[in-house]
Amino acid sequence: MAAVVELDYRSSGNLDVTLFWDPDDGSVVVQVIDWATQEDFSLSVAPGKALDAFTHPYAYAEGSSGVDERPLRSVSVAAGGPSRPR
């Protein structure tokens, strides 16, 4: 069983976006954390849409094609959750 691989990460203002790939099944997940609102979500994305979803995650969160909108991972930004990278 291979570990999930972080393919890309970007941070802009209060928004962190990370692109993950699971080599076991080829699935791709885009994770978004908005530190200003303390909200987060993850999207399972068709591999062919990965870069576009990484670049425009909110467009995909609103139901664009190529996205499975079921959250695969939830990250709590409350106490005990991830800390914001410095």
N, C-alpha and C positions, 0 to 999 in steps of 0.2 A: 504494500500500500504506500503510494507516494504522497508526500505532503503537498498541500495546496501551494502554488507558486504565485508570489506577487509579481505581476508583469510590469505594472506602472503605478505611479503615485503622483498626485499633484495637490498643491495647496494654494488657495487663493483667498485672501481675506479670512473669513471664518469658515470656509468650506474646504473639506478634505475629501478627495475622490481617489479610490484605490481600485485597480483592476486585478482580479485573481483568476487563475486557471488551475483546474484540477486535471493533472495528467492521466489519472486513472480512467476518467470517463469523458474527458475533453470539454467539460462544462466550463463556462466563463461567468463570473459574477462581478458586477460593479457595485461597490459599497460607497455610500455617501454619508458624511457626517457634517451637519451644520452646527457649529459650535455656538453660534449666536442664538439659535432657537432651541438648542439641545435636542434636535430631531435627527434621526438617522434612518436609512433604508438601504436595502440591497436588492439588486435586480439580477435575475438569471437571464443572460443574454445569448442569443444565437452567436456562435463564434464569428460568423461573417459580419456581425454588427458590433463587435467588441470595441473597436477603436471609436466608432461614432458614438456609442453609448457612454464610453469613458469621457468623451469630449462634451457630450450633451446629455447628461444623465436625467435631468428634469424632463426633457422631451420624451425620453423612454419611460419614465415613471408615469407619464400621463397616458400611456397606452399605445405607443408607437408599435408598429409591427416588428417582429423579431425578438420580442421580450416576453418572458414568462414572469408575470407580475407577482407571483408568490414569493414572499421574502424567504430566502434560503438561510440567511444569517441575520440575526438582529444584534446590534451592538448597543449596549447601554452606555450612554454618555454620563450617566449619574455616577455616584460614588461606586467605586469598584470596577467601573468600565475603563475603556482605554483612555490614556491621557493624551492630550494634544501634543503632537511632535513639536520639538523646539528647533 
